Amino acid sequence: MAVRDPSNPLPQAYWLASRGTQQMDLGLRFAAAAQSQGLRVLALKGISIADELYGGVQNRPMADIDFLVVDTTRFGIAAEGARSLGLVEVGASDHALVFKEPASGVVLELHVSLTACPGLFKVDHDLLWRRRLAVSGTSMFRLADPDLVVHLALHTGFQHGFAANEYHYGDFVRAIEKLKPLHDQILASAVECSALKALGAMAVACRRSGLESPALADLLEWAAPLCPPAIARWLDSRHEMPPPMRVASLAFVRYHLASSKWGYFRQTLLPKPIPGRSLPRIGALARLARLVDAGLFSPVPPPGNPS
């Protein structure tokens, strides 16, 4: 979520509207630059749904703007396109490059996959593109409604280990409430990318967070049983929702939501280099040491104990 500079004397509502306008402007410029290169890109998360679900970017604060590069083999070209707009690479992971526009401070993330551990969830980018929808009032495109719901579940659950802000949970509930995708379409999308466990866990996490909605209640009826029992127990044991961020908790959640346990460990410790990355990478032993230091192999707190 965007953080306001306390030295800025402008009212909060004005500041959020101005910030959102800057983010939308960069998103449109990047999408146009990608299109000029014949690249297919899909706007993700906040920038793609701010207008439809919240009535405008001023009502949906964003820490950054995100795009999935559909043409994975041309990801390096997309990265160069970001640099051509004057953006500077400031971060990188196994699935995204992070750029910042010095003048505005707006952050742009380019994704090679929808989540960390690229390929763990079998997402067909071409299918996502064929099902795409226009982002309301813009020349950009977003995920189709069922794909959007599944991605929001993956993002909050697998990507953040449920240690996410209120807007991540709100996006999911508003998407099923306002867009009204059919249950069988959501299910089919989740089956396609092996995300049934993430979908079920997200529904349970929303309930655990105290969110109430007829649409969520309907989804819970058939999706809650898809939640892995270990995740359900873990969510029930949290003394606060969303839970605080801990690396060990994130690893635990990802392990149980992963479509392949071996694939999760392999891609966590030995990720493939992301095209176009200029920042140095850390090795597998250093990654493992970080997980050990974080308490990955310590017992997970039992139900009733604080996180």
N, C-alpha and C positions, 0 to 999 in steps of 0.2 A: 504494500500500500504506500502511496506517495506520502512523504514526510515533509511537513511545512517548515520552512526556515523561520524560527521564532523572531528573527530580526526584521522580518518582512511585515510592514505595518498594514498591509491590505487585509480586509476581512477574509475569514476562512473560505466562505462561499466563492468570493471573487478569485481568491488564489487557486482554489481547486478548478474553477472554470478555466482560468488562464493556463494552468498546468495541463489540463486535459486537452485544450486547444492545441498546445504545443506538441503534445504526444500524437494527437490525431494528424496534425500537419506532417510530422515526420513519417508517420505510417503511410500516409497517402503518397509522399514523395518517394519513399522506398518502394512501395508497390508499383508506382509508375516506372521507376528505374528498372525494377525487375522485369516488368512487362516489356520494356524497350529492348531487353536482352533475350526475350522469348522465354523467360523463366516463369514457372508456375509457383506462386506462393499463396499460402492461406493464413489469414490473420487468426490468432489464437486468443483465448481467454478474454480479458477485460476489454481490449480495444474492439473486439469483434461483436460484443454483446451489450456494450454500455448504453447504446441508444434504445435497442429493443427491450432490454430487461430493466433498465434504470432510468430511462428518459433523458439520457445525455451523459457525456463524459464527466460533467461536473458532479454527478451523483455516484460515479463509480471510480474512486481513486485507484490509481495504478502505480506501482513501483517502476514498471517498465512496459514496453510493448513487445509483443512476441509474434513471430512469423514462422510457420513451417515451410521449409523449402521442399516442395513436392519432388522436384528433379534432384534427387540425392546425389547423383553422379556429377552434377554441376554446382554443387554446394560452394566450391571455391569461387566460382564466378559470382554467386550471390554475395559472398563475403567481400569480394572486390567492389561490387556494386555499393555496398554499405560504405566502404572506404572512399569511394568516389564522391559520396555526399558529404565528405569531411568528417565522418565518424571515426573514432579511435577505438581500437580493440583494447578493452580493459579487463577482460576475464574470459575464461573458457572452461568447459566441462567435457564430459564424454559425448554429450548430445547437443550442445549449443555453444555458439560464440557470442560474447557480450560486447556490444559497442556503445559508445557514449558520444553524443554530440556536444562538443565543448561549449558552444555558445548558449545552448538552452539547458544543458544538463540532462536532456532526455536520454534514457537508456533503451537500446534496441537489442533484443535477443533473436538470433537466427538459429532455428532448430533443425537438426538433421533427423530428428525423430520426436515423437510426442512426449517421450519420457526418457529418463536416464536409462542406461543399459540398452542402447539401440538394438533392435531386433529381438529383444526378449518378448515383447508383445508383437505379434505378427500383424503389423499394420500395413495394409496395401495402400500406398500413397495414391496410386492411380484411381482406385475406387473412391477414396476420399475426395479427389478432385472431380470425378464425374458426378458425385452427389452434392457438390458444393452449393452454397447459397450466397447471394450478394449480401455484403454488410450494409445494413440499412443506411440509405442516404449517401453512400460512397461508391467508389469504383473498385473497392476491395472485395475479396471473397472470404467466407468463413466455412467451418465445418457444417454439414447438414445437422438438423436437430438431434437425431439419435446419436450420431457420432460425437456431437458436442457434449451430450450428457455423459457418454462413456469417457470422453477425454477429461471432463471435469472430475469424474470419479478417480481416474488414474492420477490426475495431477494432485489432487488433495490427499489421496491415500498413498499411492506408491511414491510419488515425487517428494511430498512433504511429510509423509508419515503421520498425517492428520494434524500436525503442528502448523496449522494454517490460520489465516485471519478470517474474520467474519464474512468477508466478501467471497472467499472461496466456497464456503458453505452456502452462502446466499445465492451465488451463481447457480449452483446445482439445483437448489429448491426452486428458484425463479424459472430456470430453464424448463423443468417439468411442469410447472404451474402455468406459465404464460405461452410457451411454445407448444405444449401438449403433444409431444411425440408419442406414438402408439407404443404400448408395452412390447409388442412382438418385434417392432423395429429396433427398439433399444436393445432387446435381447439378442437380436440377430447381429447388431453391431458389436456387442460385447463378445459374442461367440467368435466372430471373425478374428478378433485380435486377442483372444484368450484372456479377456478382462472380466469374466463373470465374478471372480472373487473380489476384485476391486469394486465392482458395481454394488455387490451386496454389502461389502464393508462400508462403503460410502453412505448407503441408506441407513445402516445401523448407527454410524457416527453422527449423522444429522439428527437422528432421534435422540441419541445420547447427549447431543448439544442442546436439546430442548426446543428444537425447531418443530413447529406444528403446521401442517398443511394437508388438506384432503388429498392433494396429488401425491404428497410424500407418503401418506398413509396407504394409498393404493399401491404405490411402488413397493413399500415395505412388505406387503402381503406375499409377494412372490420373490422379491429380491433378497430379503433378510436371510432366508435359508442358504443363500449362496455365500454368505460371509463365513470365512474359515472360523471354526470354533475358537481357535487360539486368539484370533483377532477380536472376536466378540467378547471373550473373557478379559482381554487386555483393555478394550474400550470401557467395559463395565467397571474396571478397577481404577480408572482415572478419577482423581479427586477434582480435576478441573478439565473443562473442555472449551476450546481446543487444548490439548496437552502441551506442556513445554517441550521445546526442541532438545532432544538428546540424540547423539549419533547412534548410540546403542539401540535406542528405541526405533529410530529410523531403519536401522539394519534389520531389526526384528520384524517390523511391519513389512518391509520389502521382501524379506525371505518368505513370509507366509502368503503374500499376494502374488509372488512371481509365478509365471506359468511354468518355469523350470528352475528348480533349486540349484542345479549345477550351472545352468546358464547364468543365473544371478551372480553366483560367486565368481565365475570365470570373467564375466563382463565387468564386475566391480573391481577386481584385482588386475585384470589385463584388458582394459578398454582399448578399442581400436582408435587410432589417431583420427581426430575430426579434420576434414579437409579445410585448408585455409587458415589453420591455427598458427599463430606466430609466437605465442607465449610458451615457455618451457613446460613439460609435463613431469609429473612425479612417477617413480617406478612402482612396481607391484609390492616390493618389500616395504617401501615407505607407506603405501596405502594400507597394507596389513597392519603395520605398526600403529598407524593412526586409529584404526578400528579397535585394536587391542587396548590402546591407551584410553579410548572412550568407553571401554567396558563391554565390548561386543560379546565376550564370552562369559560375562558375569550373569548370574541368574536374573531372569526378568522379574521385576517386582510382582509378588503374588497379589491376587485380588484383595483390595482393602488397604494396601500400603501406598503411600505417596509415590509419585513418579520420581 
